[in-house]
Amino acid sequence: MYKIYLADNTLTGHHKVYLDTLLHIENTIDISHCTGFEANKKKVRYILDRKKFVQDALGKIKNDEFQGQKVLHLLYLDNLYTIPFFLIKNNLTSVKIIGTLHHMPQSKIKMLLLKMCSKKLDRIIVHSDYIKEQLLLEGIKNVEVVDYPSFYDYSIYPPKENIKKSWNISNEKIIFSVLGGTRFDKGIDILLESFKHLNQQHKDEILLNIVGKEETFDKEFIMRKIEQFKINARVELGFVDDEDFAKNVLISDYIILPYRKIFTGNSGPMTEAIVNKIPVITPSFGNLGYLTEKYHLGEVFKIEDCQSLALTLEKCLQNKQYDYGDYWEKLNVSHFSSRYNDIYNILFK
């Protein structure tokens, strides 16, 4: 008999949905603690805050009177693996520690720290075969893959045509959506600049649907580029609730991910596109390019290259068909939970 202690330090958005889903697996318990870590990474406090989070989690496990085998599952390893893990004292030989890594390390130093951390963990879970392969090349062998699922129930929403009609969107346009925050790493500036390489006839065929939180690139910047390059656009910046997000996925003919090299994880909008069999446009680089090309999920372009992206947009106007294979079947909650349950079980074999 075993018990899994789930620990995260953020309890909003995708973090909360992720945690709540795992709590449906038998023998799991939540010991998460919402806490802010020191923002200045050069301060000693930054290390001590994260060390305390892990030590507190181990303390809660130690104080639990449960007599069986115990596992601490760190749900967001990304902001923990850079702790010098030799500082973490785990005197509980019966407690195994595993962690879920959502993004590839972005530097050689971070990769070295992850490698050191991996020696203190029983398993590292990642959300892509590509990331697993990269870690194996670095000598990190204790890696398991759990595909990141869609947590949405699209059956509750109206058909695409009805949503478009209610939003007064013309059926004459091909809708290219870019969904999510306008952070620097998401590259919306690259996408907007690509339109200067399109002729007006092609621009007239497109409705660029921009929906998400206003971040690095603000509305003023986006609207200026839209006017400069004469782009037909629908822009909704601000908080996007689940219903609005899901409907924006459903109206899309393509979902564009113009991300920069520094983005190293999985993409939520890409997952939602795949489960709805909507083609994606991604860089040919890294995890996103790997998935798109391996599973024939859409089109790829040269990363951070506006002209290459423009040529890809033109290609997509030809009404191509895509063979999605069966990859989308892995991106459901039941498969996600089943894989985690399997991993928990093999820890004691």
Beta strands, then each sheet from edge to edge (+ up, - down):
strand 1: 2-7
strand 2: 28-30
strand 3: 69-74
strand 4: 95-100
strand 5: 123-126
strand 6: 143-145
strand 7: 174-179
strand 8: 206-212
strand 9: 233-237
strand 10: 254-256
strand 11: 280-283
strand 12: 298-301
sheet 1: 2+ 1+ 3+ 4+ 5+ 6+
sheet 2: 9+ 8+ 7+ 10+ 11+ 12+
end
